[in-house]
Structure formats: C-alpha cells, structure tokens
Amino acid sequence: MSIVLFMILGALVGITTHCFVQGWQRGGWLVSIALGIFGAGLGAFFGLAVGLYGAGDPVELFASVGGAVLVLVAYHTAAQRRRWHERGEIR
C-alpha cells in the first residue's frame, strides 16, 4: 500500500476522532491528523513485521485504520487524565 493512502486514511481517522471527542483539545486538528497518520503507518508496519499479512493485502487497510484509532484513543485518554490531574480531580 502506498504512503499516500496511509496518509489519507490516517487523516480521515484523525478528523473523525477529533469530531467525536468532546471538549477542548490541546493541539487541535493538526495533532489529531498527525497522530492518525502516524497510527495508520504504525498499524500497517506492525502487521507486516509480525507476518499477519503480505504487502498489498486488503487486511492492511483494516490494520492501518485500527492502528490509527488505537493511537488516537491512547492520546485522548492521556490528555483527559492530564486535564483531570491539573484540576486536582486525580491525586
């Protein structure tokens, strides 16, 4: 799969995630898109490295979207916990 397709898929997942996360977000749209692109590449690379599929398999699309979603969920969870900590809600 081409790098351009990873970037498009990652950007779409980043934009979608940014729309669904409520409240103020540090970094805004650009961070969400960048993390989506990074996660898409990471998910596809991990699947290829482990040998779950070969290059160009359709499963690679699902792995890249899954990687992007995982990276974005981890980022937004960590950011939410940091906001709670800054407000004194978590000790």
Steps between C-alpha positions, in 0.01 A plus 500: 500500500631844421601760752245739353218258584628470859501877526147530363363226727681639804378852429140378464520308828660803670229735376225257600648448846538873551132547420388235750719603796316752712646808662813703443799312359863603509656514158171503315447362153865477399597277792204270437584471131872447566428231760255334263761485225763370743262235633402386151862448403579334831207259476584394146872468578431292810278259309760460227784458749318232697399322180123522540463582130703584193553835333197611302249276678161660570548422868771765502228766475330372814830481685587858410160631610522294819846637575384856446201451728715344774757780492231770508305336782819465705590865439157636589480280810839624620404861427174461693682353799747791491213751505344321794834505681549872431157573649579291809243231427764224495761476772 
